């Protein structure tokens, strides 16, 4: 998909003589968030390759608003949800949050960037040494960005089955001040 304005259709699915017609907006959105094939990213900046990361921001917002009107549970990056709600001023601010967290975590041993998350998201971070606390295979302590609070960072502790409730981190300063504690979470 290029940076041209995508076609937008918000009509509901229709049935015509046994033919089920889907609105195009869902297809347009899936193309907008699709990541082109490339070598795996080692940081969020390297994972920003889809149309919604490169296209003019007003076009991205217009398509997101149209698509989310048809499907409120639409997969979308945290920063886009925050920009659409007015909680973040721009996509660039969201990228800056991701990049600052990446700089902090990449400098610490044990943190690994995982470049695949939900569709459209840049990825998340795992603290691999946390798995040592488990007696069986499980999920390491995970840091992901979120639009659910203005700190933009959630941490989910190491676990085997049911994930614990996410810990809301109040931004980069809070993360920096509490990183050792977050790294020492036990199941």
N, C-alpha and C positions, 0 to 999 in steps of 0.2 A: 504494500500500500504506500502511496506517496503522500506528500504533504498537501495535496489538493483536498478540498472539502469533500468528505465522503458523502455518498447518498444517504439520506435519512428518511426512515419510514417508521412511524410509531404505531401503525395499525395493528390490531389484534389478529391472531391466527384465524383464518377462515376455512370453511369446508365447502368445496364446490364439487358436487357430484362425485363424492368419494375421494376427491383430491384434497389433501391437507396443505394449505398454503401458510408458510411461516413468514412473519415480518422480516424484512431485510436488516433491520437494525441490529438484531442479534448476530447475524453473520458479519456485519460491518464491525461490530465491537470485537468479535473474536479475531478478526484480521488486524484490528488496531492494537491488540495486546500481544499478538503473536511475536515471539522472539525469533529472529533469523538464526539459522544454524551458524555456529562459529565455535571457536575453542571455548571451553568453560571459563567463566569469569572468576577472578580471584578477589574481586572487590565490587561493590555496588556500581561504581562508575563504569566498569567494564560490562555490566549486565544491562545497561540502559540502551538497548538497541531497537526496541519496537517503535512503531509509528507514534504511539502516545508519548514517548520520550523525546522525539525529534520534531514532531509537527508543531506548527504555531499553537501556543497554549489556548487561545480562544477557540480554535477548531477542536482541540482535544476536549475542552470543557463542554462545548456544544454537543459533541457526539456522546460524551459520558452522560450528560443530563438527559438526552433523548433516550439513550439505551437504558439508563437506570429508571426512567419513568415506566418503561415497559417491563423491567425486571429489577426490582429494588435489591435483590441479592446478587446482583451482577458482580463477577470478580473484577476487582480494580485495585490499583496500588493505594496504599495508605495515604500518600501525599495527595493523590487526586481527590479522594474523599474529603480530605481536610481542606483543600483549595475550594472544592465545590460548596462546602458548608460555610466557607468564610473564615475558618479557623487558621488557615495558612494563607499568606498573601499571594504566593506563587509556587509553581513547580520548582523553580530554582531554590527557594527556601527549603523545600523538602529534600532536594538533592544535597544541599549543604548539610542538613541534619544527618543524612546517611553517610556522607563523606567524613564528617567529624567523628562519628561513631566508628567508622571503618579505620580511621587513622589511629584512634585509641586502641581498638581491639587488635589490629594487625601488629601493633608493637608489643603485645603481651603474648607470652607463650601459651599454647593450648587452644586459642580461638581460631576457628576455621570458618571461612565464608562459604555458605552453601547457596549457589546461584539459582536454585529453583525453589519457588514457593508457590503460592496460589497464582493462577494466571494473572499476568500483568505486574505482579510484584517483582521487585529487584532481587530478593533473596533474604536470607537470614543468617545468623551466626550461631555456631555451636561451640560449647566449651568441652572439648573432647576428654580431658582428664576427669570430668565429673562422672563418666561412665564407670570408672573404677570403683565407685561407691555401690554399684549394683552387683547383685549376686547372679544376675542373668542378663541377657541382652535387653537393652532398653533405649530410651531417648536421653541424650545428654542435656545439660542445661542449655537452653536456647534463648537467644535474644532476637526479637523481631520488632519492626517498627509498626506503629498502630495509629489510627486516627481516633481511638476511643477516649483519649485524654491528651491534654496539651504538653505532656512530657515527651510524647511520640515514641516511647520505648516501653516494651513489655519484656519481662524475663519469665520463662517457665522453667521451674526447677527440674532436675534430673528425675526420671520416673520410668517405671516399667509398663504399666497399663494405662490407667486413667491419669491424664495430666492434671497436675495441681492448678489451682487458679493462678492466672498470670499476676506477676508483681508489677505494678505500675511504677516506672522509674521517672522521676521528675526532670528529665532532660540530661544533657551531657555532664553538667557539673555534679548532679546526683549520681549518675552512673560512675563517674571518675571517683567520687568519694566513697562509693559503696561496692566497687567492683570486686574487691577481695572477699567481701561478705557474700556477694552473689555467686562467686566462683566456688565458695565452700558450702553451698546448699546441698543437703543430703536428702535422700528419699524418706 
